[in-house]
Amino acid sequence: CFGNARLHKEGMIETIGKLTYRNKTILAPMVQVGTLPMRLLALDYGADIVYCEELIDMLMLKCKRVINKILDTVDYITPGERVIFRTCDREKDHVVFQMGSSDADRALAVGKLVENDVAGIDVNMGCPKEFSTKGGMGAALLSQPEKIELLEETVNLVKRIERTGVAAIAVHGRTKEERPQHPVHCDIIRAISEAVSIPIIASGGSYNYIKEHSGIETFRQTTSASSVMVARAAMWNPSIFSKDGTVSLEKVMQEYIKYAVKFDNHYASTKYTLCMMLRGQVETPRGKKLCAALSNLEICSEAFEMKSFYEEIATLLETKKASLGVTEKELDDHVEDPDVIQSAVRFIRREYQANITPKSCLHEWCIKNHLQPTYETVHRPRDRLFCSTVTVANQKYRSSIWDKSKKLAEQAAAIVCLRALDIPEGKLSEEGNTLVHKRKREDKEILNNTENGDCLPAEASHKKLHFSQDVSDTDAFLAS
Ligand SMILES: Cc1cc2nc3c(=O)[nH]c(=O)nc-3n(C[C@H](O)[C@H](O)[C@H](O)COP(=O)(O)O)c2cc1C
């Protein structure tokens, strides 16, 4: 069995800590899923504590802390302006930051970096996946005595961890070799619970116990644990935390999307989480539209009929931006370049044939002409928009309209190039368009690793989602 050690703030700053881990229901750490929208939704439905997805220490140490006045959030962003961790006041007393680390100094440095923005800090010692263990993180920590004082027996190990002063230990009741669909070892969690005096948080009950809210308590009693942490059952429907019974998935998804839009959640995380909620339904027309979406706007407009909500929030954010005195002119810090062919275009998915994108058209044309298109994208941090320049045969092309995602910006650049070269771009309105392209979305490359789905560190996670037919069910996904 393996677990997560929690270095509670109390342990680090004696007078501030308020969070305790007794008698709590907890949203478990889940890569891609446990971003701000899911955490807020879980709190709305009654979770007491919410964990972020595992974030790797080295990546966090590259981040700077930024107050985002437009979203009212605190963001930790990489030098490349990627948001790695976003949090807000509402969750401040409830959110536990989970890190992946194999080095005490780095772990401490990350702890110091985030300690004033979170309620607790968790070191992941549970992830059995290779990407984690080969870096000496996750479950690898369990076999490095010098790092966590391993003893032969799990109970003795937990006792020794307890003596380090951690506030609580979460135990996922499975061995390193077992997979999430194997029965959870309640007896082992119980033995651990009885052996130590700090709170034990039982994890691993989604598959066998937590079909509805009452299952959380059954799992707690069966394991004699202080608290229960829920991962998959909450991912499938976060209203599992509600004492009033579960809410329809349709409503839950809408609520989730609202948070995702309000807090500008990365669309890949939004899409992944919604696909996990849809489970067996990703092959339905809506599931397919969701999988094809390349932005939160597309998720709202194509798959959920929530375009007007998206637009309303976008307008609000624009107004806020303006009231903060940030003008469009100030924002447009992208250098004008006379050598670049520019025009004001935007890629609108529904205007194109299902399997065709401007990028794929350009790619195909380039292959035929023995050319190689190269894309360079810049991100404007203040409004989080992207602008891409494509170079073909030493000529640069770009759209003057900045877009919501790198992918959309690249498509727009491809459109400018195709139009300048008078090449069909795959639009439905193009007469006699007979181009047939295999759908070849960058997303598919990004999302193409089912193996890591049950515990994937954030650095890799945006590159490893996959929603193909064979991953239409979470259980299959986790089992792979
Ligand atoms: C999509 C997904 C991502 C996960 N990511 C993490 C993670 O980042 N850190 C971690 O410690 N465990 C992670 N886990 C493991 C869960 O926190 C939990 O221990 C496991 O799923 C068993 O609990 P359950 O039966 O309630 O699902 C992940 C699980 C899932 C399903």
Ligand as a Chemical Component Dictionary entry (heavy atoms), coordinates in Angstrom:
data_LIG
# 
_chem_comp.id                   LIG 
_chem_comp.type                 NON-POLYMER 
_chem_comp.pdbx_formal_charge   0 
_chem_comp.three_letter_code    LIG 
# 
loop_
_chem_comp_atom.comp_id 
_chem_comp_atom.atom_id 
_chem_comp_atom.alt_atom_id 
_chem_comp_atom.type_symbol 
_chem_comp_atom.charge 
_chem_comp_atom.model_Cartn_x 
_chem_comp_atom.model_Cartn_y 
_chem_comp_atom.model_Cartn_z 
_chem_comp_atom.pdbx_ordinal 
LIG C1  C1  C 0 -7.507  10.843 -13.648 1  
LIG C2  C2  C 0 -6.745  10.528 -12.391 2  
LIG C3  C3  C 0 -5.610  11.255 -12.077 3  
LIG C4  C4  C 0 -4.908  11.003 -10.893 4  
LIG N1  N1  N 0 -3.860  11.808 -10.564 5  
LIG C5  C5  C 0 -3.266  11.666 -9.333  6  
LIG C6  C6  C 0 -2.305  12.604 -8.874  7  
LIG O1  O1  O 0 -1.993  13.596 -9.536  8  
LIG N2  N2  N 0 -1.731  12.386 -7.650  9  
LIG C7  C7  C 0 -2.070  11.302 -6.850  10 
LIG O2  O2  O 0 -1.522  11.161 -5.754  11 
LIG N3  N3  N 0 -3.001  10.426 -7.277  12 
LIG C8  C8  C 0 -3.604  10.592 -8.461  13 
LIG N4  N4  N 0 -4.602  9.722  -8.840  14 
LIG C9  C9  C 0 -4.979  8.631  -7.910  15 
LIG C10 C10 C 0 -6.186  9.051  -7.049  16 
LIG O3  O3  O 0 -5.901  10.194 -6.259  17 
LIG C11 C11 C 0 -6.664  7.922  -6.151  18 
LIG O4  O4  O 0 -5.660  7.572  -5.236  19 
LIG C12 C12 C 0 -7.066  6.666  -6.931  20 
LIG O5  O5  O 0 -7.803  7.001  -8.107  21 
LIG C13 C13 C 0 -7.936  5.732  -6.084  22 
LIG O6  O6  O 0 -9.063  6.402  -5.589  23 
LIG P1  P1  P 0 -10.542 6.177  -6.192  24 
LIG O7  O7  O 0 -10.885 4.752  -6.015  25 
LIG O8  O8  O 0 -11.415 7.114  -5.378  26 
LIG O9  O9  O 0 -10.483 6.559  -7.652  27 
LIG C14 C14 C 0 -5.316  9.950  -10.019 28 
LIG C15 C15 C 0 -6.461  9.211  -10.362 29 
LIG C16 C16 C 0 -7.173  9.493  -11.504 30 
LIG C17 C17 C 0 -8.405  8.696  -11.810 31 
# 
loop_
_chem_comp_bond.comp_id 
_chem_comp_bond.atom_id_1 
_chem_comp_bond.atom_id_2 
_chem_comp_bond.value_order 
_chem_comp_bond.pdbx_ordinal 
LIG C1  C2  SING 1  
LIG C2  C3  SING 2  
LIG C2  C16 DOUB 3  
LIG C3  C4  DOUB 4  
LIG C4  N1  SING 5  
LIG C4  C14 SING 6  
LIG N1  C5  DOUB 7  
LIG C5  C6  SING 8  
LIG C5  C8  SING 9  
LIG C6  O1  DOUB 10 
LIG C6  N2  SING 11 
LIG N2  C7  SING 12 
LIG C7  O2  DOUB 13 
LIG C7  N3  SING 14 
LIG N3  C8  DOUB 15 
LIG C8  N4  SING 16 
LIG N4  C9  SING 17 
LIG N4  C14 SING 18 
LIG C9  C10 SING 19 
LIG C10 O3  SING 20 
LIG C10 C11 SING 21 
LIG C11 O4  SING 22 
LIG C11 C12 SING 23 
LIG C12 O5  SING 24 
LIG C12 C13 SING 25 
LIG C13 O6  SING 26 
LIG O6  P1  SING 27 
LIG P1  O7  DOUB 28 
LIG P1  O8  SING 29 
LIG P1  O9  SING 30 
LIG C14 C15 DOUB 31 
LIG C15 C16 SING 32 
LIG C16 C17 SING 33 
# 
